[in-house]
């Protein structure tokens, strides 16, 4: 029997920062990380001296491909004045900065360092959509890549398998999309800060201004059924099932647990974390689950002594609408084949029993892949500290939040649970 994992020293989160997420033709990765770093420093309630940072771990998937520049550890280190202290780049596809977080936690838990900066960055907009798809496909397993199996196709296959097994349909994916947009409209950091209904109204106005016939959509689902407004990308994935191309950066400050209140009276503590790996789709027995997520979740729950029902809210890796459903089931929030029903019933809304992706998720907040894992911490940080503004969860005694990050076709996964004490 596997023994429960425990840290040798407690680790606390005392600051988080993000850049704006979007497509920035006039900004580069250094600009974006500098913005995230400044925001992180400003978030530390009692202040922090950057010179006290012992080590840096920065996640980046493939700026090597996107902008032909590698070696991002020392580049970021030089940017923030961290040289000559150690800087390490981590890579795990879309989970790259979640791996940076994990390495930072271990570095402090070992007692070797007291304060560590973790973060991530990705610059994707300088390439065409086709080139971005090619770059992201570098994270597929070799057999998948050789078959031109890009990520919309991957998750289209996942959705098809899920529909066949559990009786879900595109209508159920629309519920996920509508909820994501509703949350993102309340998030000032989201790349797509618009509800589906507001997009419908905007398109009607533009048609009227041009003297064209106004669309006659009656509701959000009728809009999402419209092949012109929401075209197929890789059936059953349509445009609004997919996250956008994004540039962005994120970072977070970790310290030893006993030092946390020097920086803030409201730190968050790492109480559970797990990492798993998985086979490519060529070797998968079941396309409706990710073995890496299940392993990571088991490890995190075991470490924390918590159960899925104890996690009050979570950010999950919704690169596509179907992914949100799969992950919620693999994390134990809902039984297999029940997540789509839970979304339909409102359980995952902000006022539901298990709020999911209150930030708008990758789908709307944006997904600069190397930055995503640490960027998810921003929502956990703000919600647990009661600083989420209009999207603040109406949960009394909000104490436990989590972040789930997946890389590749399920090859890498992390799940981290935080507590406000």
ABEGO torsion letter per residue (X at the ends): XBBBBBBABBBBBABBBBBBBEBBAABBAAAAAAAAAAAAAAABAAEBBAAABABBBBBBAAAAAAAGBBGAAAAAAAAAGAOABBBBBBBAEAAAAAAAAAAAAAAAAAGABABBBBBBBBBAAABBAAAAAAAAAAABBAAAAAAGBBAAAAAAAAAAAAAAAAGBBAAAAAAAAAAAAAAAAABAABABBBBAAAAAAAAAAAAAAAGBBBBABABAAAAAABAAABBBABOABBAAABBBBBBEBBBBBBBBAAAAAAABABBBBBABBBBBBBBBAAABABAABBAAAAAAAAAAAAAAGBBAAABABBBBBBABAAAAAAAAAAAGABBBGAAAAAAAAGAABAABABBBGAAGEAAAAEBBAAAAAAAAAAAAAAAAAGAAEAABBBBBGBABBBBBBBBEAGABBBBBBBBBX
